[in-house]
Amino acid sequence: MSSVKRFIAGVVCPRCAAMDRIRAWEQNGIRYRDCVNCDFFEQLPIDDEPADELTTRVNEVREEQKHQDDVEPVRILDPGKSSP
Ligand SMILES: [Zn+2]
């Protein structure tokens, strides 16, 4: 299994109050959240969550997409340096 950390849009960090700095991911039945702006970190057991947005979490296609996102390389094209 692979877990991909995703930023949650519109979420404010409870520690440093920075917006859009919270990442969330799931691993081994635990949902994790952390902040890239400070050292905030928390983990929540997924089974305690109400089944609203997590209803479709058991979705093979979704897992495959997450995996693709995980391994997709980041390519930065810089035409200005294409020739020595
Ligand atoms: Zn923070």
PDB file of the backbone (N, CA, C, O) and the ligand in Angstrom, with CONECT records:
HET     ZN  A 101       1
ATOM      1  N   MET A   1       0.835  -1.203   0.000  1.00  0.00           N
ATOM      2  CA  MET A   1       0.000   0.000   0.000  1.00  0.00           C
ATOM      3  C   MET A   1       0.864   1.244   0.000  1.00  0.00           C
ATOM      4  O   MET A   1       1.948   1.277   0.582  1.00  0.00           O
ATOM      5  N   SER A   2       0.365   2.240  -0.653  1.00  0.00           N
ATOM      6  CA  SER A   2       1.066   3.514  -0.633  1.00  0.00           C
ATOM      7  C   SER A   2       0.114   4.591  -0.120  1.00  0.00           C
ATOM      8  O   SER A   2      -1.091   4.553  -0.368  1.00  0.00           O
ATOM      9  N   SER A   3       0.671   5.518   0.579  1.00  0.00           N
ATOM     10  CA  SER A   3      -0.149   6.619   1.058  1.00  0.00           C
ATOM     11  C   SER A   3       0.412   7.916   0.506  1.00  0.00           C
ATOM     12  O   SER A   3       1.624   8.135   0.497  1.00  0.00           O
ATOM     13  N   VAL A   4      -0.472   8.756   0.055  1.00  0.00           N
ATOM     14  CA  VAL A   4      -0.065  10.025  -0.535  1.00  0.00           C
ATOM     15  C   VAL A   4      -0.533  11.147   0.374  1.00  0.00           C
ATOM     16  O   VAL A   4      -1.696  11.198   0.773  1.00  0.00           O
ATOM     17  N   LYS A   5       0.365  12.020   0.686  1.00  0.00           N
ATOM     18  CA  LYS A   5      -0.004  13.169   1.500  1.00  0.00           C
ATOM     19  C   LYS A   5      -0.611  14.242   0.611  1.00  0.00           C
ATOM     20  O   LYS A   5      -0.019  14.675  -0.378  1.00  0.00           O
ATOM     21  N   ARG A   6      -1.807  14.651   0.995  1.00  0.00           N
ATOM     22  CA  ARG A   6      -2.504  15.653   0.198  1.00  0.00           C
ATOM     23  C   ARG A   6      -2.822  16.868   1.060  1.00  0.00           C
ATOM     24  O   ARG A   6      -3.191  16.751   2.229  1.00  0.00           O
ATOM     25  N   PHE A   7      -2.670  18.014   0.459  1.00  0.00           N
ATOM     26  CA  PHE A   7      -3.047  19.230   1.154  1.00  0.00           C
ATOM     27  C   PHE A   7      -4.562  19.353   1.194  1.00  0.00           C
ATOM     28  O   PHE A   7      -5.245  19.045   0.218  1.00  0.00           O
ATOM     29  N   ILE A   8      -5.078  19.801   2.317  1.00  0.00           N
ATOM     30  CA  ILE A   8      -6.517  20.005   2.450  1.00  0.00           C
ATOM     31  C   ILE A   8      -6.788  21.490   2.288  1.00  0.00           C
ATOM     32  O   ILE A   8      -6.376  22.304   3.114  1.00  0.00           O
ATOM     33  N   ALA A   9      -7.487  21.832   1.214  1.00  0.00           N
ATOM     34  CA  ALA A   9      -7.743  23.236   0.919  1.00  0.00           C
ATOM     35  C   ALA A   9      -8.675  23.846   1.956  1.00  0.00           C
ATOM     36  O   ALA A   9      -9.685  23.247   2.328  1.00  0.00           O
ATOM     37  N   GLY A  10      -8.334  25.018   2.408  1.00  0.00           N
ATOM     38  CA  GLY A  10      -9.217  25.770   3.289  1.00  0.00           C
ATOM     39  C   GLY A  10      -9.117  25.403   4.751  1.00  0.00           C
ATOM     40  O   GLY A  10      -9.863  25.935   5.573  1.00  0.00           O
ATOM     41  N   VAL A  11      -8.197  24.491   5.098  1.00  0.00           N
ATOM     42  CA  VAL A  11      -8.062  24.086   6.491  1.00  0.00           C
ATOM     43  C   VAL A  11      -6.974  24.927   7.156  1.00  0.00           C
ATOM     44  O   VAL A  11      -5.884  25.102   6.613  1.00  0.00           O
ATOM     45  N   VAL A  12      -7.292  25.436   8.331  1.00  0.00           N
ATOM     46  CA  VAL A  12      -6.352  26.270   9.075  1.00  0.00           C
ATOM     47  C   VAL A  12      -5.677  25.410  10.138  1.00  0.00           C
ATOM     48  O   VAL A  12      -6.338  24.659  10.855  1.00  0.00           O
ATOM     49  N   CYS A  13      -4.369  25.528  10.229  1.00  0.00           N
ATOM     50  CA  CYS A  13      -3.623  24.783  11.236  1.00  0.00           C
ATOM     51  C   CYS A  13      -4.034  25.251  12.637  1.00  0.00           C
ATOM     52  O   CYS A  13      -4.035  26.454  12.902  1.00  0.00           O
ATOM     53  N   PRO A  14      -4.380  24.330  13.534  1.00  0.00           N
ATOM     54  CA  PRO A  14      -4.792  24.717  14.887  1.00  0.00           C
ATOM     55  C   PRO A  14      -3.633  25.252  15.718  1.00  0.00           C
ATOM     56  O   PRO A  14      -3.860  25.857  16.766  1.00  0.00           O
ATOM     57  N   ARG A  15      -2.427  25.048  15.285  1.00  0.00           N
ATOM     58  CA  ARG A  15      -1.276  25.515  16.060  1.00  0.00           C
ATOM     59  C   ARG A  15      -0.748  26.859  15.569  1.00  0.00           C
ATOM     60  O   ARG A  15      -0.597  27.801  16.346  1.00  0.00           O
ATOM     61  N   CYS A  16      -0.466  26.936  14.251  1.00  0.00           N
ATOM     62  CA  CYS A  16       0.164  28.158  13.740  1.00  0.00           C
ATOM     63  C   CYS A  16      -0.811  29.001  12.919  1.00  0.00           C
ATOM     64  O   CYS A  16      -0.458  30.090  12.467  1.00  0.00           O
ATOM     65  N   ALA A  17      -2.032  28.505  12.725  1.00  0.00           N
ATOM     66  CA  ALA A  17      -3.093  29.252  12.040  1.00  0.00           C
ATOM     67  C   ALA A  17      -2.797  29.508  10.572  1.00  0.00           C
ATOM     68  O   ALA A  17      -3.418  30.379   9.962  1.00  0.00           O
ATOM     69  N   ALA A  18      -1.868  28.773   9.998  1.00  0.00           N
ATOM     70  CA  ALA A  18      -1.597  28.918   8.573  1.00  0.00           C
ATOM     71  C   ALA A  18      -2.652  28.154   7.772  1.00  0.00           C
ATOM     72  O   ALA A  18      -3.027  27.036   8.125  1.00  0.00           O
ATOM     73  N   MET A  19      -3.114  28.766   6.707  1.00  0.00           N
ATOM     74  CA  MET A  19      -4.131  28.113   5.884  1.00  0.00           C
ATOM     75  C   MET A  19      -3.487  27.332   4.749  1.00  0.00           C
ATOM     76  O   MET A  19      -2.441  27.713   4.224  1.00  0.00           O
ATOM     77  N   ASP A  20      -4.136  26.227   4.382  1.00  0.00           N
ATOM     78  CA  ASP A  20      -3.679  25.378   3.275  1.00  0.00           C
ATOM     79  C   ASP A  20      -2.288  24.801   3.519  1.00  0.00           C
ATOM     80  O   ASP A  20      -1.552  24.520   2.573  1.00  0.00           O
ATOM     81  N   ARG A  21      -1.932  24.626   4.786  1.00  0.00           N
ATOM     82  CA  ARG A  21      -0.644  24.009   5.113  1.00  0.00           C
ATOM     83  C   ARG A  21      -0.818  22.630   5.745  1.00  0.00           C
ATOM     84  O   ARG A  21       0.155  21.983   6.134  1.00  0.00           O
ATOM     85  N   ILE A  22      -2.072  22.195   5.840  1.00  0.00           N
ATOM     86  CA  ILE A  22      -2.342  20.903   6.473  1.00  0.00           C
ATOM     87  C   ILE A  22      -2.370  19.812   5.404  1.00  0.00           C
ATOM     88  O   ILE A  22      -3.081  19.916   4.405  1.00  0.00           O
ATOM     89  N   ARG A  23      -1.585  18.774   5.638  1.00  0.00           N
ATOM     90  CA  ARG A  23      -1.615  17.623   4.758  1.00  0.00           C
ATOM     91  C   ARG A  23      -2.298  16.477   5.489  1.00  0.00           C
ATOM     92  O   ARG A  23      -2.237  16.384   6.715  1.00  0.00           O
ATOM     93  N   ALA A  24      -2.943  15.616   4.733  1.00  0.00           N
ATOM     94  CA  ALA A  24      -3.609  14.464   5.330  1.00  0.00           C
ATOM     95  C   ALA A  24      -3.309  13.224   4.510  1.00  0.00           C
ATOM     96  O   ALA A  24      -3.210  13.274   3.284  1.00  0.00           O
ATOM     97  N   TRP A  25      -3.170  12.133   5.200  1.00  0.00           N
ATOM     98  CA  TRP A  25      -2.997  10.860   4.509  1.00  0.00           C
ATOM     99  C   TRP A  25      -3.481   9.743   5.415  1.00  0.00           C
ATOM    100  O   TRP A  25      -3.708   9.943   6.609  1.00  0.00           O
ATOM    101  N   GLU A  26      -3.634   8.573   4.834  1.00  0.00           N
ATOM    102  CA  GLU A  26      -4.131   7.431   5.585  1.00  0.00           C
ATOM    103  C   GLU A  26      -3.144   6.286   5.480  1.00  0.00           C
ATOM    104  O   GLU A  26      -2.559   6.043   4.425  1.00  0.00           O
ATOM    105  N   GLN A  27      -2.969   5.599   6.574  1.00  0.00           N
ATOM    106  CA  GLN A  27      -2.049   4.471   6.576  1.00  0.00           C
ATOM    107  C   GLN A  27      -2.446   3.512   7.681  1.00  0.00           C
ATOM    108  O   GLN A  27      -2.602   3.909   8.836  1.00  0.00           O
ATOM    109  N   ASN A  28      -2.607   2.253   7.323  1.00  0.00           N
ATOM    110  CA  ASN A  28      -2.914   1.198   8.290  1.00  0.00           C
ATOM    111  C   ASN A  28      -4.156   1.518   9.118  1.00  0.00           C
ATOM    112  O   ASN A  28      -4.191   1.258  10.321  1.00  0.00           O
ATOM    113  N   GLY A  29      -5.175   2.082   8.467  1.00  0.00           N
ATOM    114  CA  GLY A  29      -6.416   2.364   9.168  1.00  0.00           C
ATOM    115  C   GLY A  29      -6.362   3.594  10.042  1.00  0.00           C
ATOM    116  O   GLY A  29      -7.280   3.841  10.824  1.00  0.00           O
ATOM    117  N   ILE A  30      -5.302   4.370   9.923  1.00  0.00           N
ATOM    118  CA  ILE A  30      -5.175   5.604  10.693  1.00  0.00           C
ATOM    119  C   ILE A  30      -5.111   6.773   9.734  1.00  0.00           C
ATOM    120  O   ILE A  30      -4.422   6.719   8.715  1.00  0.00           O
ATOM    121  N   ARG A  31      -5.832   7.830  10.066  1.00  0.00           N
ATOM    122  CA  ARG A  31      -5.743   9.045   9.263  1.00  0.00           C
ATOM    123  C   ARG A  31      -4.794  10.005   9.975  1.00  0.00           C
ATOM    124  O   ARG A  31      -4.968  10.325  11.151  1.00  0.00           O
ATOM    125  N   TYR A  32      -3.811  10.443   9.249  1.00  0.00           N
ATOM    126  CA  TYR A  32      -2.831  11.369   9.807  1.00  0.00           C
ATOM    127  C   TYR A  32      -3.023  12.756   9.223  1.00  0.00           C
ATOM    128  O   TYR A  32      -3.469  12.917   8.087  1.00  0.00           O
ATOM    129  N   ARG A  33      -2.681  13.736  10.012  1.00  0.00           N
ATOM    130  CA  ARG A  33      -2.654  15.112   9.513  1.00  0.00           C
ATOM    131  C   ARG A  33      -1.419  15.790  10.083  1.00  0.00           C
ATOM    132  O   ARG A  33      -1.063  15.579  11.243  1.00  0.00           O
ATOM    133  N   ASP A  34      -0.789  16.580   9.285  1.00  0.00           N
ATOM    134  CA  ASP A  34       0.302  17.379   9.811  1.00  0.00           C
ATOM    135  C   ASP A  34       0.368  18.708   9.080  1.00  0.00           C
ATOM    136  O   ASP A  34      -0.293  18.916   8.063  1.00  0.00           O
ATOM    137  N   CYS A  35       1.173  19.589   9.617  1.00  0.00           N
ATOM    138  CA  CYS A  35       1.307  20.932   9.078  1.00  0.00           C
ATOM    139  C   CYS A  35       2.728  21.111   8.577  1.00  0.00           C
ATOM    140  O   CYS A  35       3.689  20.768   9.268  1.00  0.00           O
ATOM    141  N   VAL A  36       2.856  21.651   7.371  1.00  0.00           N
ATOM    142  CA  VAL A  36       4.187  21.850   6.804  1.00  0.00           C
ATOM    143  C   VAL A  36       4.793  23.173   7.278  1.00  0.00           C
ATOM    144  O   VAL A  36       5.963  23.461   7.029  1.00  0.00           O
ATOM    145  N   ASN A  37       3.980  23.962   7.957  1.00  0.00           N
ATOM    146  CA  ASN A  37       4.450  25.275   8.402  1.00  0.00           C
ATOM    147  C   ASN A  37       4.997  25.234   9.831  1.00  0.00           C
ATOM    148  O   ASN A  37       5.814  26.068  10.223  1.00  0.00           O
ATOM    149  N   CYS A  38       4.529  24.245  10.602  1.00  0.00           N
ATOM    150  CA  CYS A  38       5.033  24.077  11.957  1.00  0.00           C
ATOM    151  C   CYS A  38       5.105  22.571  12.213  1.00  0.00           C
ATOM    152  O   CYS A  38       5.027  21.783  11.271  1.00  0.00           O
ATOM    153  N   ASP A  39       5.252  22.165  13.468  1.00  0.00           N
ATOM    154  CA  ASP A  39       5.412  20.740  13.740  1.00  0.00           C
ATOM    155  C   ASP A  39       4.123  20.096  14.240  1.00  0.00           C
ATOM    156  O   ASP A  39       4.157  19.081  14.937  1.00  0.00           O
ATOM    157  N   PHE A  40       2.989  20.690  13.883  1.00  0.00           N
ATOM    158  CA  PHE A  40       1.696  20.109  14.253  1.00  0.00           C
ATOM    159  C   PHE A  40       1.531  18.731  13.616  1.00  0.00           C
ATOM    160  O   PHE A  40       1.829  18.532  12.439  1.00  0.00           O
ATOM    161  N   PHE A  41       1.051  17.795  14.416  1.00  0.00           N
ATOM    162  CA  PHE A  41       0.832  16.441  13.911  1.00  0.00           C
ATOM    163  C   PHE A  41      -0.258  15.792  14.727  1.00  0.00           C
ATOM    164  O   PHE A  41      -0.284  15.918  15.952  1.00  0.00           O
ATOM    165  N   GLU A  42      -1.161  15.095  14.056  1.00  0.00           N
ATOM    166  CA  GLU A  42      -2.175  14.354  14.792  1.00  0.00           C
ATOM    167  C   GLU A  42      -2.550  13.117  14.012  1.00  0.00           C
ATOM    168  O   GLU A  42      -2.372  13.055  12.796  1.00  0.00           O
ATOM    169  N   GLN A  43      -3.071  12.129  14.723  1.00  0.00           N
ATOM    170  CA  GLN A  43      -3.544  10.925  14.057  1.00  0.00           C
ATOM    171  C   GLN A  43      -4.900  10.549  14.607  1.00  0.00           C
ATOM    172  O   GLN A  43      -5.145  10.622  15.811  1.00  0.00           O
ATOM    173  N   LEU A  44      -5.790  10.139  13.692  1.00  0.00           N
ATOM    174  CA  LEU A  44      -7.154   9.814  14.067  1.00  0.00           C
ATOM    175  C   LEU A  44      -7.496   8.430  13.536  1.00  0.00           C
ATOM    176  O   LEU A  44      -7.255   8.146  12.363  1.00  0.00           O
ATOM    177  N   PRO A  45      -8.048   7.572  14.370  1.00  0.00           N
ATOM    178  CA  PRO A  45      -8.519   6.280  13.859  1.00  0.00           C
ATOM    179  C   PRO A  45      -9.690   6.475  12.906  1.00  0.00           C
ATOM    180  O   PRO A  45     -10.685   7.108  13.260  1.00  0.00           O
ATOM    181  N   ILE A  46      -9.572   5.931  11.701  1.00  0.00           N
ATOM    182  CA  ILE A  46     -10.588   6.151  10.671  1.00  0.00           C
ATOM    183  C   ILE A  46     -11.926   5.550  11.081  1.00  0.00           C
ATOM    184  O   ILE A  46     -12.977   6.072  10.708  1.00  0.00           O
ATOM    185  N   ASP A  47     -11.902   4.472  11.837  1.00  0.00           N
ATOM    186  CA  ASP A  47     -13.146   3.803  12.210  1.00  0.00           C
ATOM    187  C   ASP A  47     -14.036   4.680  13.085  1.00  0.00           C
ATOM    188  O   ASP A  47     -15.245   4.460  13.154  1.00  0.00           O
ATOM    189  N   ASP A  48     -13.452   5.663  13.746  1.00  0.00           N
ATOM    190  CA  ASP A  48     -14.250   6.548  14.578  1.00  0.00           C
ATOM    191  C   ASP A  48     -14.923   7.656  13.768  1.00  0.00           C
ATOM    192  O   ASP A  48     -15.810   8.353  14.260  1.00  0.00           O
ATOM    193  N   GLU A  49     -14.483   7.803  12.513  1.00  0.00           N
ATOM    194  CA  GLU A  49     -15.039   8.872  11.696  1.00  0.00           C
ATOM    195  C   GLU A  49     -16.438   8.503  11.219  1.00  0.00           C
ATOM    196  O   GLU A  49     -16.684   7.340  10.899  1.00  0.00           O
ATOM    197  N   PRO A  50     -17.338   9.436  11.165  1.00  0.00           N
ATOM    198  CA  PRO A  50     -18.644   9.170  10.542  1.00  0.00           C
ATOM    199  C   PRO A  50     -18.461   8.889   9.060  1.00  0.00           C
ATOM    200  O   PRO A  50     -17.631   9.516   8.403  1.00  0.00           O
ATOM    201  N   ALA A  51     -19.223   7.961   8.541  1.00  0.00           N
ATOM    202  CA  ALA A  51     -19.022   7.519   7.165  1.00  0.00           C
ATOM    203  C   ALA A  51     -19.712   8.466   6.198  1.00  0.00           C
ATOM    204  O   ALA A  51     -20.782   8.159   5.672  1.00  0.00           O
ATOM    205  N   ASP A  52     -19.105   9.602   5.969  1.00  0.00           N
ATOM    206  CA  ASP A  52     -19.652  10.480   4.941  1.00  0.00           C
ATOM    207  C   ASP A  52     -18.715  10.526   3.736  1.00  0.00           C
ATOM    208  O   ASP A  52     -18.982   9.883   2.721  1.00  0.00           O
ATOM    209  N   GLU A  53     -17.629  11.273   3.838  1.00  0.00           N
ATOM    210  CA  GLU A  53     -16.724  11.354   2.706  1.00  0.00           C
ATOM    211  C   GLU A  53     -15.867  10.097   2.588  1.00  0.00           C
ATOM    212  O   GLU A  53     -15.276   9.840   1.538  1.00  0.00           O
ATOM    213  N   LEU A  54     -15.801   9.322   3.653  1.00  0.00           N
ATOM    214  CA  LEU A  54     -14.966   8.138   3.628  1.00  0.00           C
ATOM    215  C   LEU A  54     -15.713   6.912   3.112  1.00  0.00           C
ATOM    216  O   LEU A  54     -15.156   5.815   3.075  1.00  0.00           O
ATOM    217  N   THR A  55     -16.942   7.089   2.723  1.00  0.00           N
ATOM    218  CA  THR A  55     -17.744   5.952   2.276  1.00  0.00           C
ATOM    219  C   THR A  55     -17.108   5.265   1.077  1.00  0.00           C
ATOM    220  O   THR A  55     -17.171   4.043   0.942  1.00  0.00           O
ATOM    221  N   THR A  56     -16.497   6.057   0.212  1.00  0.00           N
ATOM    222  CA  THR A  56     -15.928   5.497  -1.009  1.00  0.00           C
ATOM    223  C   THR A  56     -14.436   5.262  -0.892  1.00  0.00           C
ATOM    224  O   THR A  56     -13.749   5.134  -1.905  1.00  0.00           O
ATOM    225  N   ARG A  57     -13.922   5.201   0.334  1.00  0.00           N
ATOM    226  CA  ARG A  57     -12.474   5.063   0.461  1.00  0.00           C
ATOM    227  C   ARG A  57     -11.994   3.685   0.004  1.00  0.00           C
ATOM    228  O   ARG A  57     -10.836   3.526  -0.383  1.00  0.00           O
ATOM    229  N   VAL A  58     -12.878   2.696   0.048  1.00  0.00           N
ATOM    230  CA  VAL A  58     -12.507   1.379  -0.458  1.00  0.00           C
ATOM    231  C   VAL A  58     -12.832   1.339  -1.935  1.00  0.00           C
ATOM    232  O   VAL A  58     -13.836   0.769  -2.362  1.00  0.00           O
ATOM    233  N   ASN A  59     -11.962   1.954  -2.695  1.00  0.00           N
ATOM    234  CA  ASN A  59     -12.202   2.109  -4.119  1.00  0.00           C
ATOM    235  C   ASN A  59     -10.894   1.840  -4.836  1.00  0.00           C
ATOM    236  O   ASN A  59      -9.932   2.597  -4.701  1.00  0.00           O
ATOM    237  N   GLU A  60     -10.863   0.763  -5.593  1.00  0.00           N
ATOM    238  CA  GLU A  60      -9.599   0.348  -6.188  1.00  0.00           C
ATOM    239  C   GLU A  60      -9.077   1.374  -7.186  1.00  0.00           C
ATOM    240  O   GLU A  60      -7.869   1.596  -7.272  1.00  0.00           O
ATOM    241  N   VAL A  61      -9.971   1.995  -7.934  1.00  0.00           N
ATOM    242  CA  VAL A  61      -9.550   2.986  -8.913  1.00  0.00           C
ATOM    243  C   VAL A  61      -8.892   4.162  -8.202  1.00  0.00           C
ATOM    244  O   VAL A  61      -7.873   4.692  -8.644  1.00  0.00           O
ATOM    245  N   ARG A  62      -9.497   4.549  -7.102  1.00  0.00           N
ATOM    246  CA  ARG A  62      -8.959   5.672  -6.359  1.00  0.00           C
ATOM    247  C   ARG A  62      -7.565   5.335  -5.821  1.00  0.00           C
ATOM    248  O   ARG A  62      -6.659   6.167  -5.866  1.00  0.00           O
ATOM    249  N   GLU A  63      -7.406   4.128  -5.319  1.00  0.00           N
ATOM    250  CA  GLU A  63      -6.097   3.724  -4.826  1.00  0.00           C
ATOM    251  C   GLU A  63      -5.056   3.756  -5.943  1.00  0.00           C
ATOM    252  O   GLU A  63      -3.906   4.139  -5.729  1.00  0.00           O
ATOM    253  N   GLU A  64      -5.483   3.347  -7.137  1.00  0.00           N
ATOM    254  CA  GLU A  64      -4.557   3.334  -8.254  1.00  0.00           C
ATOM    255  C   GLU A  64      -4.133   4.759  -8.613  1.00  0.00           C
ATOM    256  O   GLU A  64      -2.964   5.017  -8.900  1.00  0.00           O
ATOM    257  N   GLN A  65      -5.088   5.666  -8.593  1.00  0.00           N
ATOM    258  CA  GLN A  65      -4.765   7.059  -8.885  1.00  0.00           C
ATOM    259  C   GLN A  65      -3.813   7.627  -7.848  1.00  0.00           C
ATOM    260  O   GLN A  65      -2.889   8.370  -8.178  1.00  0.00           O
ATOM    261  N   LYS A  66      -4.046   7.275  -6.599  1.00  0.00           N
ATOM    262  CA  LYS A  66      -3.163   7.765  -5.545  1.00  0.00           C
ATOM    263  C   LYS A  66      -1.748   7.252  -5.772  1.00  0.00           C
ATOM    264  O   LYS A  66      -0.765   7.963  -5.562  1.00  0.00           O
ATOM    265  N   HIS A  67      -1.671   5.996  -6.208  1.00  0.00           N
ATOM    266  CA  HIS A  67      -0.349   5.430  -6.436  1.00  0.00           C
ATOM    267  C   HIS A  67       0.349   6.145  -7.584  1.00  0.00           C
ATOM    268  O   HIS A  67       1.548   6.415  -7.519  1.00  0.00           O
ATOM    269  N   GLN A  68      -0.400   6.448  -8.626  1.00  0.00           N
ATOM    270  CA  GLN A  68       0.191   7.145  -9.759  1.00  0.00           C
ATOM    271  C   GLN A  68       0.687   8.526  -9.339  1.00  0.00           C
ATOM    272  O   GLN A  68       1.762   8.966  -9.747  1.00  0.00           O
ATOM    273  N   ASP A  69      -0.098   9.186  -8.533  1.00  0.00           N
ATOM    274  CA  ASP A  69       0.337  10.495  -8.044  1.00  0.00           C
ATOM    275  C   ASP A  69       1.626  10.369  -7.244  1.00  0.00           C
ATOM    276  O   ASP A  69       2.475  11.261  -7.255  1.00  0.00           O
ATOM    277  N   ASP A  70       1.753   9.258  -6.558  1.00  0.00           N
ATOM    278  CA  ASP A  70       2.897   9.072  -5.680  1.00  0.00           C
ATOM    279  C   ASP A  70       4.192   8.913  -6.464  1.00  0.00           C
ATOM    280  O   ASP A  70       5.239   9.409  -6.048  1.00  0.00           O
ATOM    281  N   VAL A  71       4.123   8.221  -7.601  1.00  0.00           N
ATOM    282  CA  VAL A  71       5.341   7.904  -8.333  1.00  0.00           C
ATOM    283  C   VAL A  71       5.593   8.864  -9.488  1.00  0.00           C
ATOM    284  O   VAL A  71       6.630   8.784 -10.145  1.00  0.00           O
ATOM    285  N   GLU A  72       4.653   9.772  -9.741  1.00  0.00           N
ATOM    286  CA  GLU A  72       4.826  10.662 -10.876  1.00  0.00           C
ATOM    287  C   GLU A  72       5.986  11.616 -10.635  1.00  0.00           C
ATOM    288  O   GLU A  72       5.990  12.348  -9.646  1.00  0.00           O
ATOM    289  N   PRO A  73       6.960  11.616 -11.519  1.00  0.00           N
ATOM    290  CA  PRO A  73       8.117  12.498 -11.323  1.00  0.00           C
ATOM    291  C   PRO A  73       7.776  13.951 -11.620  1.00  0.00           C
ATOM    292  O   PRO A  73       6.916  14.256 -12.447  1.00  0.00           O
ATOM    293  N   VAL A  74       8.456  14.811 -10.941  1.00  0.00           N
ATOM    294  CA  VAL A  74       8.272  16.236 -11.187  1.00  0.00           C
ATOM    295  C   VAL A  74       9.352  16.695 -12.154  1.00  0.00           C
ATOM    296  O   VAL A  74      10.545  16.623 -11.858  1.00  0.00           O
ATOM    297  N   ARG A  75       8.913  17.165 -13.308  1.00  0.00           N
ATOM    298  CA  ARG A  75       9.867  17.611 -14.315  1.00  0.00           C
ATOM    299  C   ARG A  75       9.772  19.129 -14.454  1.00  0.00           C
ATOM    300  O   ARG A  75       8.695  19.688 -14.660  1.00  0.00           O
ATOM    301  N   ILE A  76      10.876  19.745 -14.343  1.00  0.00           N
ATOM    302  CA  ILE A  76      10.915  21.197 -14.504  1.00  0.00           C
ATOM    303  C   ILE A  76      11.639  21.517 -15.812  1.00  0.00           C
ATOM    304  O   ILE A  76      12.838  21.277 -15.954  1.00  0.00           O
ATOM    305  N   LEU A  77      10.888  22.059 -16.750  1.00  0.00           N
ATOM    306  CA  LEU A  77      11.476  22.376 -18.044  1.00  0.00           C
ATOM    307  C   LEU A  77      12.018  23.807 -18.008  1.00  0.00           C
ATOM    308  O   LEU A  77      11.311  24.758 -17.676  1.00  0.00           O
ATOM    309  N   ASP A  78      13.257  23.917 -18.350  1.00  0.00           N
ATOM    310  CA  ASP A  78      13.877  25.240 -18.350  1.00  0.00           C
ATOM    311  C   ASP A  78      14.517  25.458 -19.723  1.00  0.00           C
ATOM    312  O   ASP A  78      15.682  25.116 -19.926  1.00  0.00           O
ATOM    313  N   PRO A  79      13.761  26.024 -20.661  1.00  0.00           N
ATOM    314  CA  PRO A  79      14.279  26.197 -22.021  1.00  0.00           C
ATOM    315  C   PRO A  79      15.496  27.114 -22.072  1.00  0.00           C
ATOM    316  O   PRO A  79      16.277  27.058 -23.022  1.00  0.00           O
ATOM    317  N   GLY A  80      15.656  27.939 -21.077  1.00  0.00           N
ATOM    318  CA  GLY A  80      16.778  28.867 -21.083  1.00  0.00           C
ATOM    319  C   GLY A  80      18.113  28.196 -20.884  1.00  0.00           C
ATOM    320  O   GLY A  80      19.153  28.777 -21.193  1.00  0.00           O
ATOM    321  N   LYS A  81      18.101  26.958 -20.365  1.00  0.00           N
ATOM    322  CA  LYS A  81      19.352  26.275 -20.102  1.00  0.00           C
ATOM    323  C   LYS A  81      19.478  25.004 -20.940  1.00  0.00           C
ATOM    324  O   LYS A  81      20.198  24.080 -20.560  1.00  0.00           O
ATOM    325  N   SER A  82      18.786  24.952 -22.075  1.00  0.00           N
ATOM    326  CA  SER A  82      18.792  23.745 -22.886  1.00  0.00           C
ATOM    327  C   SER A  82      20.118  23.561 -23.615  1.00  0.00           C
ATOM    328  O   SER A  82      20.467  22.440 -23.987  1.00  0.00           O
ATOM    329  N   SER A  83      20.857  24.644 -23.824  1.00  0.00           N
ATOM    330  CA  SER A  83      22.141  24.532 -24.503  1.00  0.00           C
ATOM    331  C   SER A  83      23.235  25.123 -23.624  1.00  0.00           C
ATOM    332  O   SER A  83      23.019  26.133 -22.954  1.00  0.00           O
ATOM    333  N   PRO A  84      24.388  24.509 -23.626  1.00  0.00           N
ATOM    334  CA  PRO A  84      25.488  24.994 -22.764  1.00  0.00           C
ATOM    335  C   PRO A  84      26.066  26.341 -23.199  1.00  0.00           C
ATOM    336  O   PRO A  84      26.988  26.851 -22.562  1.00  0.00           O
TER     337      PRO A  84
HETATM  338 ZN    ZN A 101       0.990  24.778  11.599  1.00  0.00          ZN2+
END
